[in-house]
Amino acid sequence: MKEITLYGAGGHCFAIVELIKSLQHYNPIQVLDDNPVRKEILGVSVYKTNTKLISQHIAISIGDNPNRKKIAQKYNKHHFPTLVHSSVVQYPSIQIGRGTHVLPGAVLDASVSVGEFCIVNNNATVSHNAIVNDYCHIAINAVISGGVSIGTGSLIGAGSIILPEIKIGKWAIVGAGAVVTKNVPDYAVVYGNPAKVIRYNK
């Protein structure tokens, strides 16, 4: 069993520790965090980030997309395993990039492509021929319909629905429960049913 370090000691870390333990391929030996408020998470000790990194394998346990990108670039020479829970429905034609985490109950349909350092959270559905680019977070119970394209770094909120063939721009935010019926521009923040642009986040 290979040793692995987790980076980020917030709430999302609990889910990733459990995911790693359930797969039984890696042994989580430490959690690093810039400002740790806990001494341990599910039996794994938490240290400040100036502590020596003692494994070549890293799992980024941060839900925030821009911060996940910063850590991935900082430790680019390390190994970031792709972690997929055993309950996930995944077809042979899908592609999943390195460092991506797929949590329990998710569904990845035929010919889906998920990029690097993404999170596909509990019970999210990514339907056939959808493309999820790098550093995206698909939150709990979100539904990505067939042929949808999600731009780099975008957040698709809990329980939201993206209708077929929609294009979500890069670093966009789709609010929880939104129903997206039209393309979403880069950096746009959209909410509602139907979803409307509320502001831009750049």
Backbone as a ProteinNet text record, in pm:
[ID]
protein_1_A
[PRIMARY]
MKEITLYGAGGHCFAIVELIKSLQHYNPIQVLDDNPVRKEILGVSVYKTNTKLISQHIAISIGDNPNRKKIAQKYNKHHFPTLVHSSVVQYPSIQIGRGTHVLPGAVLDASVSVGEFCIVNNNATVSHNAIVNDYCHIAINAVISGGVSIGTGSLIGAGSIILPEIKIGKWAIVGAGAVVTKNVPDYAVVYGNPAKVIRYNK
[TERTIARY]
83.5	0	88	61.7	145.8	101.5	198.4	167.3	120.8	23.7	-28.3	-50.4	-18.2	-41.6	-163.8	-247.4	-360.4	-325.8	-371.6	-345.5	-478.7	-499.9	-624.9	-700.8	-724.1	-785.6	-924.6	-994.7	-1132	-1230.1	-1357.1	-1461.2	-1449	-1404.7	-1393	-1290	-1194.6	-1090.7	-1149.4	-1254.8	-1316.8	-1362.5	-1425.9	-1474.5	-1359.9	-1249.4	-1138.2	-1062.6	-1048.5	-986.6	-1067.6	-1199.5	-1283.7	-1276.5	-1271.4	-1259.4	-1130.8	-1020.6	-890.7	-891.6	-944	-946.8	-1032.8	-1142	-1232	-1167.6	-1077.8	-1015.3	-901.7	-839.6	-736	-612.6	-585.6	-463	-357.3	-402.7	-313.3	-338.4	-231.3	-239.3	-221.8	-327.7	-313.7	-230	-114.6	-20	-12.3	-59.2	-55.1	-149.8	-198.1	-274.9	-200	-177	-112.4	-215.1	-200.2	-293.1	-221.1	-254.2	-188.8	-219.8	-344.9	-387.6	-471.4	-405.5	-482.3	-557.2	-682.4	-763.5	-794.7	-753.3	-771.4	-636	-622.2	-499.2	-502.4	-623.2	-635	-770.6	-775.9	-900.8	-913.6	-1011.9	-1039.6	-914.4	-836.8	-718.1	-592.1	-599.1	-481.1	-436.6	-309.3	-258.7	-251.7	-284	-282.6	-162.1	-89.6	29.9	22.2	97.2	109.8	190.1	165.4	223.2	374.7	437.7	584.2	646.3	562.1	609.6	657.1	761.2	816	711.6	698.7	611.9	683.4	624.2	698.6	644.3	567.2	523.8	526.1	540.8	537.9	395.2	300.8	161.2	81.8	0.5	-77.1	-222.1	-313.6	-454.3	-490.2	-540.4	-577.9	-720.4	-732.4	-861.6	-919	-923.4	-973.9	-1087.2	-1202.5	-1315.6	-1308.2	-1232.7	-1223.4	-1137.3	-1193.4	-1124.2	-994.8	-992.1	-866.1	-754.2	-787.8	-685.3	-637.6	-728.3	-686.9	-587.9	-611.4	-519.1	-381.7	-377.5	-249.4	-167.3	-232.8	-161.1	-113.9	-197	-158.5	-35.7	-29	85.8	210	190.8	303.7	373.7	295.7	351.4	343.6	358.7	336.2	420.3	538.3	626.3	585.9	491.8	444.8	336.9	300.7	199.4	64.1	-35.8	-171.7	-261.7	-294.6	-377.9	-521.6	-583	-726	-798.4	-893.6	-962.6	-1111.5	-1162	-1301.4	-1363.1	-1467.3	-1532.5	-1591.2	-1592.1	-1635.9	-1783.8	-1863.2	-2006.5	-2038.3	-1939.6	-1962.2	-1995.5	-2100.6	-2132.5	-2046.1	-1960	-1872.9	-1861.4	-1880.1	-1876.7	-1735.3	-1704.8	-1568	-1519.5	-1611.8	-1572.5	-1537.1	-1544.6	-1517.1	-1367	-1330.6	-1192.7	-1193.8	-1102.1	-1090.2	-944.6	-917.8	-781.8	-720.7	-589.4	-517.2	-563	-557.7	-590.8	-738.1	-822.8	-967.4	-1024.9	-1124.2	-1188.5	-1337.2	-1385.8	-1527	-1584.3	-1681.4	-1731.7	-1852.6	-1896	-1998.5	-2127.1	-2180.6	-2310.1	-2310.2	-2196.6	-2191.7	-2212.6	-2260.6	-2279.9	-2205.7	-2117.6	-2045.5	-2088.6	-2164.3	-2229.3	-2132.7	-2182.4	-2099.6	-2029.7	-1903.6	-1821.9	-1806.1	-1814.7	-1790.1	-1639.8	-1599.1	-1459.3	-1452.4	-1377.4	-1356.9	-1208.2	-1172.5	-1033.2	-957.5	-844.8	-757.9	-805.4	-782.4	-803.9	-947.8	-1041.5	-1183.6	-1239.4	-1355.6	-1434.9	-1570.9	-1609.5	-1746.9	-1805.2	-1892.5	-1934.6	-2049.1	-2089.6	-2186.9	-2312.4	-2349.7	-2475.7	-2490	-2381.3	-2385.9	-2394.9	-2460.5	-2472.9	-2412.1	-2320.2	-2261.8	-2302	-2392.3	-2453.9	-2365.9	-2409.6	-2332.7	-2273.1	-2150	-2079.8	-2054.5	-2071.9	-2041.3	-1890.5	-1844.3	-1703.2	-1690.8	-1613.3	-1584.6	-1435.2	-1399.3	-1258.5	-1189.7	-1058.4	-976.5	-1028.2	-1003.4	-1026.5	-1173.3	-1264.9	-1407	-1453.1	-1561.9	-1626.7	-1774.3	-1816.3	-1957.1	-2013.2	-2097.9	-2140.8	-2246.8	-2284	-2377.4	-2508.8	-2552.9	-2682	-2696.1	-2587.4	-2595.8	-2619.3	-2689.7	-2717.9	-2663.1	-2565.4	-2506.6	-2563.4	-2645.2	-2713.1	-2617.8	-2667.5	-2585.9	-2532	-2407.2	-2345.7	-2305.7	-2315.9	-2278.9	-2126.8	-2078.5	-1936	-1919.1	-1838.5	-1812.2	-1670.2	-1656	-1525.5	-1435.5	-1307.5	-1205.5	-1240.7	-1228.3	-1240.3	-1380.4	-1481.4	-1618.5	-1674.4	-1767.6	-1836.6	-1982.5	-2029.4	-2169.4	-2234.2	-2321.6	-2373	-2462.8	-2483.3	-2561.3	-2703.3	-2746.7	-2883.5	-2915.4	-2816.2	-2842	-2858.8	-2921.3	-2945	-2897	-2808.8	-2761.5	-2828.7	-2908.6	-2982.9	-2889.8	-2936.2	-2848.5	-2783.1	-2657.6	-2579	-2540.6	-2563.7	-2527.6	-2376.2	-2323.3	-2181.1	-2167.4	-2092.8	-2061.5	-1919.4	-1900.6	-1768.7	-1672.5	-1547.6	-1444.5	-1464.8	-1433.4	-1438.8	-1575.5	-1680.1	-1816.8	-1866.9	-1972.2	-2037	-2185.5	-2235.2	-2377.8	-2430.7	-2522.5	-2571.7	-2649.4	-2658.5	-2731.6	-2876.3	-2924.8	-3063.3	-3096.1	-2997.7	-3023.2	-3058.9	-3139.4	-3169.9	-3116.4	-3010.6	-2940.3	-2995.9	-3058.9	-3124.4	-3051.3	-2953.2	-2876.7	-2728.2	-2643.7	-2499.9	-2462.9	-2358.4	-2311.9	-2174.4	-2155.7	-2025.8	-1915.5	-1790.2	-1675.6	-1696.2	-1660	-1657.8	-1796.4	-1902	-2036.1	-2081	-2160.8	-2226.6	-2375.6	-2435	-2576.2	-2655	-2778.4	-2870.4	-3010.2	-3096.7	-3238.1	-3286	-3419.4	-3485.5	-3584	-3545.6	-3418.7	-3304.2	-3182.5	-3066	-3038.4	-3004.1	-2969.4	-2837.1	-2764	-2636.2	-2663	-2602.7	-2617	-2500	-2380.5	-2259.4	-2148.6	-2030.4	-1911.2	-1806.2	-1730.3	-1640.8	-1494.1	-1463.3	-1322.7	-1293.8
-118.5	0	125	217.8	336.7	446.5	521.6	633.1	753.2	827.6	945.1	1058.2	1180	1300.7	1372.7	1422.4	1504.9	1650.6	1736	1879.1	1950.5	2011.5	2079.8	2008	2077.6	2013.8	2069.2	2116.5	2162.4	2047.1	2080.8	1979.7	1875.3	1916.1	1821.8	1712.8	1743.2	1645.7	1518.9	1532.7	1415.7	1317.5	1370.3	1284	1215.5	1288	1230.7	1127	1150.4	1048.3	919	930.5	811	744.1	824.7	769.6	689.8	748.1	680	549.2	555.2	435.5	325.7	365.3	265.3	192.5	260.5	200.3	105	126.7	37.6	24.9	127.8	129.3	219.7	315.8	416.2	425.6	461	481.9	630.4	701.9	844.5	866.1	932	943	1082.6	1183.9	1319.8	1408.7	1513.1	1617.7	1748.2	1822.9	1953.3	2063.1	2173.8	2285	2415	2523.5	2652.1	2703	2685.4	2733.1	2625.4	2520.4	2408.2	2446.4	2405.9	2428.3	2295.7	2184.8	2053	1984.9	1896.3	1819.3	1689.5	1641.3	1519.1	1513.6	1436.5	1412.5	1263	1205.3	1061.3	977.2	1016.4	940.5	978.1	1075.5	1119.8	1255	1264.9	1387	1502.5	1622.8	1744.6	1829.4	1879.3	1960.3	2088.4	2189.7	2311.8	2282.2	2357.9	2325.7	2339	2401	2405.3	2274.7	2180.3	2046.5	1974.3	1894.6	1822.9	1729.1	1736.7	1645	1510.7	1406.4	1279.8	1169.4	1206	1104.6	1164.6	1078.7	1123	1129.7	1077	1073.7	1177.3	1256.2	1362.9	1355	1380.1	1401.6	1541.7	1624.4	1760.4	1757.3	1777.2	1766.8	1905.7	1986.8	2123.9	2135.4	2184.3	2198	2319.5	2421.6	2546.7	2528.7	2558.7	2530.5	2609.9	2742.9	2815.8	2767.9	2738.1	2688.9	2550	2467.1	2334.2	2345.6	2440.9	2462.2	2506.8	2597	2645.2	2531.4	2443.3	2331.4	2233.2	2206.7	2114.3	2165.2	2294.6	2351.7	2355.3	2381.2	2387.5	2252.7	2144.8	2010.1	1927.8	1992	1929.7	1804	1794.9	1679.6	1556.9	1573.8	1461.1	1382.5	1268.7	1183.1	1211.6	1241.6	1265.8	1154.2	1057.1	947.2	991.3	926.1	942.1	848.5	902.7	826.2	819	697.7	677	575	614.1	523.8	402.5	290.3	164.4	164.7	254.5	259.5	338.6	405.5	492.9	410.7	452	391.3	460.3	382.9	439.7	341.4	393.8	311.1	304.7	200.2	182.7	297.2	371.1	475.5	608.8	617.6	746.2	766.9	892.4	930.8	1018.2	988.9	1067.1	1105.9	1234.8	1284.5	1261.3	1282.9	1261	1359.9	1312.6	1396.9	1423.5	1363.1	1382.5	1284	1329.9	1248.3	1235.4	1112	1085.3	1014.6	1077.4	1031.3	939.5	878	773.7	816.6	723.6	741	819.6	870.7	946.4	853.8	913.3	839.5	912.1	839.9	892.2	810.1	871	800.2	780	721.9	685.3	805.7	786	884.8	1017.1	1012.6	1131.4	1152.4	1277.4	1314	1408.8	1369.3	1453.5	1483	1610.3	1652.2	1625.6	1694.8	1677.7	1762.8	1708.4	1780.2	1829.1	1747.3	1777.5	1705.5	1751	1680.6	1652.3	1525.7	1488.3	1434.2	1512.6	1484.9	1383	1351.6	1246.3	1261.6	1152.6	1141.3	1239.5	1299.7	1382.2	1291.4	1342	1268.1	1348.6	1286.3	1347.9	1258.8	1310	1227.7	1215.3	1133	1092.3	1211.1	1193.6	1288.6	1425.3	1435.9	1562	1573.9	1697.3	1726.8	1816.7	1771.4	1850.2	1879.7	2004.8	2040.4	2047.8	2074.3	2068.9	2162.7	2120.8	2201.5	2233.7	2156.8	2180.2	2107.1	2156.7	2091.1	2075.1	1950.2	1917.5	1876.4	1959.3	1940.2	1831.1	1804.1	1696.4	1710.4	1599.7	1588.7	1676.6	1734.9	1811	1715.3	1764.7	1684.7	1757.8	1696	1747.9	1665	1726.1	1651.2	1620.3	1543.3	1498.3	1611.9	1598.9	1694.3	1826.5	1839.4	1964.1	1977.4	2100.6	2130.4	2225.8	2184.8	2266.4	2320.9	2453.4	2515.6	2499.5	2515.5	2501.3	2582.3	2517.3	2585.7	2619.5	2571.5	2610	2525.9	2587.2	2522.7	2505.5	2381.9	2351.8	2315.1	2402.9	2393.5	2274.5	2247.2	2131.8	2136.4	2024.3	2011.8	2090.1	2147.4	2222.7	2127.7	2178.5	2100	2181	2119.9	2181.1	2106.8	2175.8	2111	2070.3	1979.9	1923.7	2028.5	1998.8	2074.8	2215.5	2247.9	2380.2	2389	2507.9	2534	2628.1	2582.7	2664	2715.9	2847.1	2905.9	2872.1	2914.4	2886.8	2972.8	2914	2978.6	3040.6	2978.3	3021.4	2953.4	3008.7	2949.8	2935.7	2813.4	2786	2761.3	2845.8	2837.6	2711	2676.6	2557.8	2565.4	2456	2446.6	2517.3	2578.3	2650.1	2552.5	2599.7	2524.2	2606.3	2555	2631	2592.3	2690.9	2667.2	2733.7	2818.7	2889.3	2884.1	2904.8	2906.4	3010.3	2979.2	3067.2	3121.4	3254.7	3311.7	3279.8	3298.8	3286.6	3377.1	3326.7	3401.2	3445.4	3403.5	3444.1	3366.2	3432.4	3368.1	3367.6	3248.5	3238.5	3166.1	3211.1	3151.5	3148	3064.3	3068.7	2966.4	2968.6	2879.7	2962.4	2992.5	2959.6	3044.8	2992.2	3061.6	3190.6	3295.8	3425	3472.6	3550.9	3605.7	3710.7	3688	3781.4	3879.1	3826.4	3908.3	3829.5	3891.1	3823.6	3820.7	3712.4	3692.9	3717.5	3795.6	3825.6	3971.9
0	0	0	-90.6	-103.9	-8.2	40.8	129.5	48.2	102.5	33.9	134.3	91.8	170	115	203.7	162.7	185.6	96.2	108.9	123.7	242.7	273.3	381.4	495.4	612.2	641.6	538.5	557.4	554.6	540.7	544.1	434.4	315.5	204	232.7	319.9	352.4	414.4	493.1	554.5	446.7	341.5	234	159.7	140.3	64.2	146.9	277.6	363.7	356.7	369	362.7	225.5	120	-14.8	-28.8	15.5	5.8	85.3	206.5	290.3	228.4	162.9	104.8	-12.8	-84	-201.1	-165.8	-51.3	2.3	-86.8	-167.7	-247.8	-186.4	-106.3	-47.5	102.2	174.2	318	346.7	389.6	418.6	544.4	529.1	640	699.6	627.5	681.4	600.8	668.1	601.1	623.2	515.4	525.2	502	576.9	563.6	600.2	529.9	557	697	740.9	873.4	941.1	987.9	1044.5	1172.1	1180.2	1300.5	1370.2	1309.8	1368.8	1381	1477.7	1493.1	1414.2	1385.6	1307.1	1239.7	1131.6	1059.9	1037.4	1102.5	1089.5	1110.9	1212.7	1249.4	1175.6	1084.4	1010.2	1067	1107.3	1170.9	1071.8	1121.7	1041.4	1081.4	980.9	1004.9	921.5	964.9	886.5	760.2	654.3	523.5	517.7	617.5	617	666.6	705.9	742.4	616.6	631.6	516	455.4	324.7	251.5	239.7	295.6	307.9	218.1	116.7	20.4	-119.2	-219	-358	-413.1	-337.2	-380	-301.4	-372.9	-310.6	-357.4	-264	-296.8	-248.1	-338.2	-299.6	-245.2	-114.6	-46.8	-20.2	-125.7	-120.4	-221.2	-177.2	-267.9	-358.8	-318	-392.5	-517.2	-634.5	-760.8	-781	-760.7	-780.4	-687.9	-562.8	-470.5	-508.4	-559.9	-604.7	-720.3	-809.7	-920.2	-870	-772.2	-718.8	-660.4	-584.1	-522.3	-628.6	-727.6	-835.3	-909.9	-932.6	-1003.5	-914.1	-785.6	-692.5	-680.4	-677.9	-658.9	-787.6	-899.2	-1029.1	-1052.8	-990.3	-1013.5	-931.6	-841.1	-760.9	-836.3	-779.8	-840.7	-776	-859.7	-812.5	-864.7	-782.5	-831.1	-857.1	-952.9	-976.9	-881.1	-805.9	-702.4	-735.1	-757.9	-795.8	-700.7	-629.6	-535	-607.1	-539.7	-601.5	-639.5	-580.2	-611.2	-737.2	-793.3	-907.9	-1032	-1104	-1232.6	-1337.9	-1402.6	-1505.6	-1621.6	-1740.6	-1860.5	-1916.9	-1994.5	-2046.3	-2135	-2196.1	-2290.5	-2224.5	-2091.4	-2026.6	-2008.2	-1991.2	-1960.4	-1835.4	-1743.5	-1620.3	-1602.6	-1582.8	-1570.7	-1433.6	-1426.2	-1300.9	-1193.5	-1070.8	-957.3	-938.7	-1021.4	-1010.3	-909.3	-834.2	-732.1	-765.2	-768.7	-796	-674.1	-609.6	-481.2	-494.7	-382.7	-389.1	-459.8	-539.2	-602.1	-730.9	-772.3	-897.6	-1016.6	-1127.7	-1252.1	-1363.3	-1431.5	-1547.1	-1667.5	-1755.8	-1866.1	-1983.3	-2089.9	-2204.9	-2266.9	-2299.6	-2370.8	-2295.9	-2166.3	-2083.1	-2069.9	-2069.3	-2045.4	-1926.4	-1823.9	-1705.5	-1696.6	-1686.9	-1690.5	-1562.4	-1546.9	-1430.8	-1312.9	-1192.5	-1066.4	-1051.8	-1095.4	-1078.8	-956.4	-914	-813.5	-874.6	-875.2	-909.4	-779.8	-719.5	-582.6	-576.2	-454	-428.6	-514.3	-580.9	-654.6	-771	-813.3	-934.4	-1056.9	-1162.3	-1287.2	-1400.7	-1473.4	-1592.1	-1709.5	-1793.8	-1897.3	-2021.8	-2113.3	-2231.2	-2307.2	-2350.5	-2437	-2373	-2243.3	-2174.9	-2154.4	-2151.9	-2129.6	-2007.7	-1910.7	-1791.1	-1793.3	-1810	-1820.6	-1684	-1685	-1563.4	-1453.1	-1328.2	-1207.2	-1181.7	-1237.9	-1212.7	-1087	-1030.1	-916.5	-951.3	-962.9	-985.7	-850.5	-792.3	-653.6	-640.5	-516.9	-483.3	-560	-619.9	-688.6	-812.6	-860.9	-985.9	-1102.5	-1205.2	-1323.9	-1445.7	-1509.9	-1632.8	-1746.8	-1831.4	-1938.2	-2054.5	-2148.5	-2260.3	-2345.4	-2385.8	-2476	-2415.3	-2284.9	-2216.3	-2211.3	-2217.8	-2201	-2084	-1986.2	-1867.3	-1877.9	-1878.4	-1894.9	-1774.7	-1797.1	-1692.9	-1568.1	-1451.8	-1323.6	-1279.5	-1348.3	-1313.8	-1199.1	-1125.7	-1014.5	-1052.7	-1048.4	-1077	-944	-894.7	-759.3	-732.4	-604.5	-559.9	-615.6	-670.7	-719	-844.6	-907.7	-1030.8	-1148.5	-1255.8	-1375.7	-1496	-1575	-1697.8	-1814.1	-1892	-2000.2	-2115.5	-2203.3	-2306.8	-2396.9	-2433.4	-2531.7	-2485.5	-2360.2	-2307.1	-2290.6	-2310.4	-2286.5	-2167.5	-2066.3	-1948.7	-1966.7	-1959.3	-1979.4	-1867.6	-1884.3	-1784.1	-1659.9	-1544.6	-1413	-1384.6	-1436.8	-1407.8	-1280.6	-1223.5	-1106.4	-1135.7	-1124.4	-1137.1	-996.4	-951.4	-814.3	-785.8	-659	-616.5	-663.6	-720.4	-764.3	-893.8	-957.7	-1083.2	-1194.7	-1288.8	-1410	-1527	-1589.3	-1693.1	-1828.9	-1896.7	-2024.8	-2140.9	-2109.6	-2212.7	-2178.6	-2279.1	-2256.4	-2151.6	-2074.1	-1966	-2002.8	-2002.4	-2040.1	-1940	-1983.1	-1893.3	-1770.9	-1653.2	-1527.2	-1478	-1543.7	-1501.5	-1378.7	-1294.6	-1181	-1212.2	-1220.5	-1257.3	-1148.7	-1129.2	-1032.3	-1092.1	-1032	-1062.5	-1162.1	-1186	-1280.6	-1363.7	-1488.1	-1554.7	-1501.4	-1511.9	-1457.6	-1534.8	-1459	-1517.4	-1459.4	-1538.7	-1491.9	-1384.4	-1267.9	-1155.5	-1151.1	-1178.8	-1178.3	-1245.6	-1252.4	-1303.5	-1192.8	-1186.7	-1073.2	-1105.3	-1208.9	-1235.5	-1208.8
[MASK]
++++++++++++++++++++++++++++++++++++++++++++++++++++++++++++++++++++++++++++++++++++++++++++++++++++++++++++++++++++++++++++++++++++++++++++++++++++++++++++++++++++++++++++++++++++++++++++++++++++++++++

